Each structure stands twice: as C-alpha cells, then as structure tokens.
Amino acid sequence: MAPNQTSRPDERRGLIDKLLSPFTKLEPGEGTNAILLTLSVFLLLTSYYVLKVVREPLILAAGGATLKSYTSAAQAVLLLFLLPGYSKLAGRVNRTRLIATVTLIFISNLVIFYILAVSNTPGLGIAFFIWVGIFNMMIVAQFWSYANDVYTPDQGKRLFAIIGFGQTMGAVFGGFLSKQLIKTLHVYQLLLVAAVLLFAYLLVILAVQRRTREVARDRTADATIPDKRGGFSLIAHSHYLLLIALLLWALNFANTNGEFILGRVVTGEAVKAAAASGLAHAASQDFVKQFIGSFYADYFTWVNIVTAIIQLFLVSRIMRWFGVQVALYVLPVVALGAYGMIAFVPLLALIRAAKISENSLDYSLNNTARQALFLPTTREEKYKAKAAIDTLFVRAGDLSSACLVFIGTRLAFGTREFAISNMVVIAIWLVIVTALSRNYKRVVAAPRSETVAA
C-alpha cells in the first residue's frame, strides 16, 4: 500500500487546504496533490468528450448507425487480447513508465486517426468508434488505479470526492469546448485538440508522481509492479476481486437496461406527438428528431447538474460518516424503488426523474465508492485486476443487457415487463453488494502485504 502522502505544510499548501476544507476534511499538505489529481482527471475527461463529438460523424458517415449495437461485442473481443499485454507491461515497468507508455500510445493513435481521417480512409468510422470505447475504459481505469496507489484508504475516502468532481466537470467542459471549437475547426482537427489535452493530462500526472517520490523518500513509491499473474488470474484467485467484477457487471446490466427503457419511451412519445400534429411524413420525421434531441439535451443537463451537486457537497460526507459499505447500497436501493414505480406508472416524466437520479448517483457517490474498493488492495491488483474489471466486466454487463433486450422484444415486453426484469437484476446487484461489504470489512481489517519490489 502506498505510504501516507501528507507533505510538509507551507503557506501555499495551507491556503489550498483551506479552500478545499468546505468540501472535505484535509490533513495539512494534502490539498496540492488533490488539486493536481483533480486537474489531471478534468483534462482526461475533457479529452474524452471532445473525442465523443468526433466519433458520431465518423460512424454516421460510414453508414454505421445500425452497427453501434455490435460495438460492445467487438470491444469485449479486443479487450481479451489487449488486457494480457497490458498485464505483461505492468509487470515489467514501474507505474510512471506504465502510465506514460499507455498514454503516449493513445496519443500516437489519435495522430494516426487524424491522418487516416483527412485521407478519407474507408471503414474508419467503425474502427474509431470501437477505439474510443476501449480508450475511455482503459485510460480512466488506469487513472483511478494510480489514485488508489498514491492514497491510503483513509485519504481516499476523504479525497476521492474532490477528484471525482474534476471528472464530472471535465465531462461538462468537454461538451462545451467541443461545441465552441467545432464552429471554427474541422471535426477531424478535434482529434489533435484531444491529443494535446491528453498530453497535458500526462504532464500533470508526472508532476504528482514527482511530488509523491519526494514525500515518500523510498523506492516503493514507484517500484516495478511484480510480473506474476495477469489481471484475470488475480480475479479468479480472489473472492474480493471477483465480487467487485460482478458488481460492475450487475451495475452496467441494470443501467443499460434503464437507458433502453428511457430511449424506447421517449421515441414512442415523440412518434405520438408527431402523429397528433398532423405533419407530412418528412416534416414528421424532423419533428421526431427535434423532440428526442430536445429531450436528451435537457436530460443530460440535469444529470450533470445533480451529479456536480452530489459530488461536491454530499459524497465526501457520506463516505466519511457512513463508510464505503453504506455508500455502495445507496444507488441500487434508489434504483430498485424507481423501477418499482415505473413498473406500475410507466410515464415518461417518472422514467426521466428515475434515470436522472440513477445516473447522477452513479457518476458521483457510487463511482467514488467503487474506486475506494481498491484502496486496500495490492499494487499488482490495482493496476492489473482493476484494468480487467473496469473494461471487460463493464462490457459484459452491456452484452447481458443486449441479450435481455433481444429476448424481451421477441416476447413483446412492454415498459412494465422491462422494468420488472430490471428489478430482478438490481436484486442480484444488492446480493452482490452485501457479500462485497462483508469482504471489504475483512480486507480493510487485515490489509494484504504489499507485493512490490523493493
């Protein structure tokens, strides 16, 4: 486990600590690293949301709108080949070189995609769509692996709320920045903007690492991760890690089901409104697109607003007062009640409110609690097992949802039947949380010996 990163207080650090104190409890000197890590994840998420703007026109221009449903399967297959290579790299280099190597590879990929895009390379849209999904899962998972590595469990429970706020604001700012830049830049040039943001992210991470080494004053602060087992092997031999993996599977299974329910009802309401308006076919199609677009613009805005409020003012206090175990229960309990109401009152306004609550809790409190589960694990587990869990098992949840949708549509499920199906998934999720909470208590009470090379 990483040594306590509290550094020598001075006037500047004392000022930062005071500025952050309304949002969480800080020990002297913790504020600077917290701000730097918040900045780094802000830059990372800004880069990702710029890439999302590029992704849509590329795949639509390739005629791939109907192929989006297959990308989860394609990503899962590719991850089966990528993750063993990542584990081998993690076992041969220290964490600084691991983060730098992976980030620079992604930056070089963006330059290559830019060259291919301006050359009008056929089939690029599908390839880039799949790549963005893998990039998002791997690079964000690696950032949180690093954050887990530099903080102790006590620090993580207090400071992850601040860092998570940077992630939320990066997502918001990325969308805003893209909207402004696309007015003056070609959509392909945004690839280079994202590459610059990603490089800035790397520079900030290296600055944090330099400070961490200075404070720790020992070789374990950046020791090589042992080249023993891969991520899948670590998960298979650890009940605790397996439960975390199942948690991610159930979470994404339920959340994707909810997105399907919302999208289906919104589309149905749009079609009804268009029919009632008596418009011609072409005008009716435009009306449906406008209705759906307006709905989701408002929906995403409220998700971001509620997420930011919860992240900034509630997450740290809930984590500190009630602990990780209680925090993990909040989202599935709220979701179970929400889908219970939807099953009996399947109105769009209620579904919208339920999904705003579900997603804002997921992006704030639940995300922070999930990341904190890795605080008491070994460095090998933080980098190797976490990468496997946050990528492949997330996609497994999406694929499970696709299977449910495939079966449900053929059985003529309505909103009520899909809501009840989701309640069953959430009930499984709660069973997993119960088992995981017990294991978390055991792991924290008896910390594992760190397996880094001295």
DACORDA-V90423 format. One record per residue. N is the residue number from 1. RES is the residue in one letter. PHI is phi in whole degrees, 0 to 359 (* if undefined). OMEGA is omega in degrees with one decimal (999 if undefined). Layout:
N:RES:PHI:OMEGA + N:RES:PHI:OMEGA
This chain:
1:M:*:-178.2 + 2:A:294:176.4 + 3:P:292:178.6 + 4:N:300:-173.2 + 5:Q:267:178.5 + 6:T:295:-177.3 + 7:S:251:-177.5 + 8:R:292:-178.7 + 9:P:288:168.9 + 10:D:223:-173.5 + 11:E:296:-178.2 + 12:R:295:179.9 + 13:R:296:177.7 + 14:G:298:178.8 + 15:L:294:179.6 + 16:I:297:178.4 + 17:D:301:-179.4 + 18:K:293:-179.6 + 19:L:293:-178.7 + 20:L:271:-173.9 + 21:S:300:178.1 + 22:P:294:-174.0 + 23:F:258:178.6 + 24:T:197:177.4 + 25:K:274:179.7 + 26:L:235:169.3 + 27:E:274:-178.3 + 28:P:305:175.2 + 29:G:89:-178.1 + 30:E:281:-172.4 + 31:G:296:-175.1 + 32:T:296:178.7 + 33:N:296:178.6 + 34:A:297:178.6 + 35:I:294:-179.5 + 36:L:295:178.0 + 37:L:292:175.7 + 38:T:297:177.6 + 39:L:297:-177.3 + 40:S:296:-180.0 + 41:V:288:173.6 + 42:F:298:178.8 + 43:L:296:-179.5 + 44:L:296:-178.7 + 45:L:289:174.1 + 46:T:298:177.0 + 47:S:301:-178.4 + 48:Y:297:-177.7 + 49:Y:287:169.6 + 50:V:294:179.3 + 51:L:294:178.2 + 52:K:297:178.0 + 53:V:292:177.7 + 54:V:288:-174.0 + 55:R:301:-173.2 + 56:E:297:179.4 + 57:P:296:179.1 + 58:L:295:-177.3 + 59:I:285:179.2 + 60:L:289:177.9 + 61:A:295:178.9 + 62:A:275:-178.9 + 63:G:71:-172.2 + 64:G:256:-178.1 + 65:A:302:-178.3 + 66:T:283:-178.5 + 67:L:268:-176.9 + 68:K:301:-177.0 + 69:S:294:-178.8 + 70:Y:268:-174.8 + 71:T:292:178.8 + 72:S:298:178.4 + 73:A:295:-179.9 + 74:A:296:178.7 + 75:Q:296:-180.0 + 76:A:298:179.5 + 77:V:295:179.9 + 78:L:296:-179.6 + 79:L:295:176.7 + 80:L:300:178.9 + 81:F:268:-175.8 + 82:L:283:-173.7 + 83:L:296:175.6 + 84:P:300:177.0 + 85:G:293:177.6 + 86:Y:296:179.1 + 87:S:297:178.3 + 88:K:295:177.8 + 89:L:297:179.4 + 90:A:298:-179.5 + 91:G:276:-175.3 + 92:R:250:-178.3 + 93:V:232:176.3 + 94:N:282:-172.1 + 95:R:293:178.0 + 96:T:296:-179.6 + 97:R:291:178.4 + 98:L:298:-179.0 + 99:I:295:-179.2 + 100:A:296:-178.3 + 101:T:297:-178.0 + 102:V:297:-179.1 + 103:T:295:179.6 + 104:L:293:175.0 + 105:I:298:179.1 + 106:F:295:177.5 + 107:I:297:178.4 + 108:S:297:176.3 + 109:N:300:-179.5 + 110:L:295:177.2 + 111:V:296:178.2 + 112:I:296:178.5 + 113:F:298:178.8 + 114:Y:297:179.6 + 115:I:298:179.3 + 116:L:294:-178.2 + 117:A:293:-179.8 + 118:V:291:176.8 + 119:S:271:179.8 + 120:N:55:179.3 + 121:T:292:-179.3 + 122:P:291:177.9 + 123:G:76:-176.2 + 124:L:291:-175.6 + 125:G:301:-179.6 + 126:I:294:-179.4 + 127:A:299:-178.9 + 128:F:290:178.1 + 129:F:301:178.9 + 130:I:294:-178.5 + 131:W:298:-179.2 + 132:V:299:178.1 + 133:G:297:178.7 + 134:I:291:178.4 + 135:F:303:-177.8 + 136:N:302:-176.3 + 137:M:290:-173.3 + 138:M:287:-173.8 + 139:I:287:178.0 + 140:V:290:176.6 + 141:A:299:179.7 + 142:Q:293:176.9 + 143:F:300:-178.1 + 144:W:289:172.0 + 145:S:299:179.4 + 146:Y:294:179.4 + 147:A:299:176.0 + 148:N:295:-176.0 + 149:D:283:-175.7 + 150:V:272:-179.4 + 151:Y:245:171.5 + 152:T:281:177.5 + 153:P:305:180.0 + 154:D:296:179.8 + 155:Q:294:-178.4 + 156:G:300:-180.0 + 157:K:297:-179.2 + 158:R:272:-168.5 + 159:L:258:-179.8 + 160:F:297:178.8 + 161:A:296:178.4 + 162:I:293:-179.2 + 163:I:295:177.6 + 164:G:299:177.0 + 165:F:296:176.1 + 166:G:297:177.5 + 167:Q:296:179.4 + 168:T:297:-178.8 + 169:M:291:176.0 + 170:G:296:177.8 + 171:A:296:179.9 + 172:V:293:-176.6 + 173:F:292:179.7 + 174:G:300:177.0 + 175:G:295:179.1 + 176:F:296:-178.8 + 177:L:299:-179.8 + 178:S:298:-179.5 + 179:K:298:179.9 + 180:Q:285:-175.9 + 181:L:290:-175.0 + 182:I:291:176.4 + 183:K:287:-176.5 + 184:T:243:-178.3 + 185:L:251:170.9 + 186:H:290:-175.9 + 187:V:303:-179.1 + 188:Y:292:-179.6 + 189:Q:292:176.1 + 190:L:295:175.3 + 191:L:299:179.6 + 192:L:287:175.4 + 193:V:299:178.6 + 194:A:297:178.8 + 195:A:296:178.3 + 196:V:295:177.8 + 197:L:298:179.5 + 198:L:293:177.3 + 199:F:293:176.6 + 200:A:297:175.4 + 201:Y:303:-179.1 + 202:L:297:179.7 + 203:L:299:179.5 + 204:V:292:178.0 + 205:I:299:178.9 + 206:L:294:176.4 + 207:A:293:176.4 + 208:V:297:-179.2 + 209:Q:296:178.1 + 210:R:295:176.9 + 211:R:295:-179.2 + 212:T:297:179.1 + 213:R:296:-179.5 + 214:E:295:-179.0 + 215:V:286:-175.5 + 216:A:291:-179.8 + 217:R:55:172.8 + 218:D:211:-173.4 + 219:R:284:-177.9 + 220:T:288:179.4 + 221:A:296:178.6 + 222:D:215:-178.9 + 223:A:287:176.7 + 224:T:293:176.4 + 225:I:285:-175.3 + 226:P:304:178.3 + 227:D:269:-178.6 + 228:K:251:-177.5 + 229:R:251:176.1 + 230:G:279:-177.2 + 231:G:299:-179.1 + 232:F:293:178.9 + 233:S:294:178.5 + 234:L:297:179.3 + 235:I:294:-177.5 + 236:A:296:-176.2 + 237:H:259:-179.9 + 238:S:228:177.3 + 239:H:299:-179.2 + 240:Y:296:180.0 + 241:L:294:178.6 + 242:L:297:177.8 + 243:L:293:175.6 + 244:I:297:178.7 + 245:A:299:178.5 + 246:L:294:176.4 + 247:L:300:179.4 + 248:L:295:178.0 + 249:W:298:-177.8 + 250:A:295:179.9 + 251:L:302:-177.1 + 252:N:286:173.8 + 253:F:302:-177.9 + 254:A:293:-176.9 + 255:N:295:179.3 + 256:T:293:174.0 + 257:N:302:179.7 + 258:G:296:177.5 + 259:E:296:177.4 + 260:F:296:179.4 + 261:I:300:-179.3 + 262:L:298:-178.5 + 263:G:299:-179.8 + 264:R:294:-178.8 + 265:V:291:178.6 + 266:V:300:179.4 + 267:T:299:178.7 + 268:G:298:179.1 + 269:E:294:178.9 + 270:A:295:179.6 + 271:V:296:178.2 + 272:K:298:-179.3 + 273:A:295:178.8 + 274:A:294:179.5 + 275:A:295:-179.5 + 276:A:291:-178.5 + 277:S:284:178.7 + 278:G:71:-179.3 + 279:L:283:173.8 + 280:A:294:-172.9 + 281:H:302:-177.4 + 282:A:296:178.9 + 283:A:294:178.7 + 284:S:294:178.0 + 285:Q:297:177.6 + 286:D:296:178.8 + 287:F:298:-179.9 + 288:V:298:179.9 + 289:K:298:-179.7 + 290:Q:294:178.9 + 291:F:300:-178.0 + 292:I:295:179.9 + 293:G:299:179.1 + 294:S:295:179.9 + 295:F:299:-175.6 + 296:Y:289:175.8 + 297:A:299:178.5 + 298:D:292:-179.0 + 299:Y:298:-179.3 + 300:F:294:178.3 + 301:T:299:-179.1 + 302:W:292:176.1 + 303:V:300:-178.7 + 304:N:294:-179.5 + 305:I:295:-178.4 + 306:V:295:177.7 + 307:T:301:-178.4 + 308:A:297:-179.9 + 309:I:296:-180.0 + 310:I:297:-177.0 + 311:Q:297:-173.0 + 312:L:280:-170.8 + 313:F:249:-173.8 + 314:L:246:-170.2 + 315:V:301:-177.6 + 316:S:300:-178.8 + 317:R:291:177.9 + 318:I:296:-179.9 + 319:M:295:-176.3 + 320:R:283:-175.9 + 321:W:277:-173.3 + 322:F:248:176.3 + 323:G:91:-176.9 + 324:V:296:-175.8 + 325:Q:300:180.0 + 326:V:294:-179.6 + 327:A:300:-179.5 + 328:L:292:-178.8 + 329:Y:281:-170.0 + 330:V:301:-175.8 + 331:L:297:-179.4 + 332:P:296:177.8 + 333:V:294:177.9 + 334:V:297:-179.1 + 335:A:296:179.7 + 336:L:297:178.1 + 337:G:295:-178.9 + 338:A:296:-178.8 + 339:Y:287:173.1 + 340:G:296:177.2 + 341:M:291:-179.9 + 342:I:298:-179.2 + 343:A:298:-177.8 + 344:F:256:178.6 + 345:V:227:-174.0 + 346:P:281:179.6 + 347:L:266:-177.7 + 348:L:301:-178.4 + 349:A:299:179.6 + 350:L:290:178.4 + 351:I:297:178.2 + 352:R:299:179.5 + 353:A:297:179.6 + 354:A:296:-178.6 + 355:K:288:174.8 + 356:I:297:178.2 + 357:S:297:-177.6 + 358:E:297:-176.3 + 359:N:290:179.9 + 360:S:293:175.2 + 361:L:292:179.8 + 362:D:295:-176.4 + 363:Y:286:-177.3 + 364:S:248:-174.3 + 365:L:298:-175.4 + 366:N:293:178.0 + 367:N:297:179.6 + 368:T:296:179.5 + 369:A:295:178.8 + 370:R:299:-179.3 + 371:Q:294:-179.1 + 372:A:292:178.7 + 373:L:298:-178.2 + 374:F:269:-179.0 + 375:L:301:-179.1 + 376:P:273:-178.9 + 377:T:269:179.2 + 378:T:283:179.3 + 379:R:298:178.5 + 380:E:301:179.6 + 381:E:289:-179.8 + 382:K:299:-174.5 + 383:Y:269:-175.1 + 384:K:276:-177.2 + 385:A:293:-178.4 + 386:K:297:178.8 + 387:A:299:179.2 + 388:A:292:-177.7 + 389:I:293:-174.4 + 390:D:284:179.8 + 391:T:246:-172.8 + 392:L:292:-177.4 + 393:F:287:172.4 + 394:V:296:179.1 + 395:R:294:177.4 + 396:A:298:176.2 + 397:G:295:177.5 + 398:D:297:179.9 + 399:L:294:177.3 + 400:S:298:177.9 + 401:S:295:178.6 + 402:A:299:177.8 + 403:C:294:178.5 + 404:L:297:179.2 + 405:V:296:179.5 + 406:F:300:-179.5 + 407:I:290:-177.0 + 408:G:297:179.7 + 409:T:293:178.4 + 410:R:283:175.3 + 411:L:265:178.0 + 412:A:60:175.6 + 413:F:296:170.3 + 414:G:261:180.0 + 415:T:301:-178.8 + 416:R:299:-178.1 + 417:E:294:177.8 + 418:F:292:178.1 + 419:A:295:178.1 + 420:I:295:176.3 + 421:S:301:179.8 + 422:N:291:176.1 + 423:M:297:176.7 + 424:V:296:177.9 + 425:V:299:-179.3 + 426:I:293:176.2 + 427:A:298:174.9 + 428:I:298:178.1 + 429:W:303:179.6 + 430:L:295:176.0 + 431:V:297:178.8 + 432:I:296:179.3 + 433:V:299:179.0 + 434:T:299:179.1 + 435:A:295:-179.4 + 436:L:293:179.3 + 437:S:299:177.7 + 438:R:296:179.7 + 439:N:291:178.0 + 440:Y:298:178.8 + 441:K:300:-179.9 + 442:R:292:-178.2 + 443:V:293:179.4 + 444:V:292:-179.4 + 445:A:290:-180.0 + 446:A:231:-175.4 + 447:P:302:178.5 + 448:R:284:177.0 + 449:S:289:-179.0 + 450:E:291:-174.9 + 451:T:248:176.4 + 452:V:265:179.7 + 453:A:284:-179.5 + 454:A:280:999
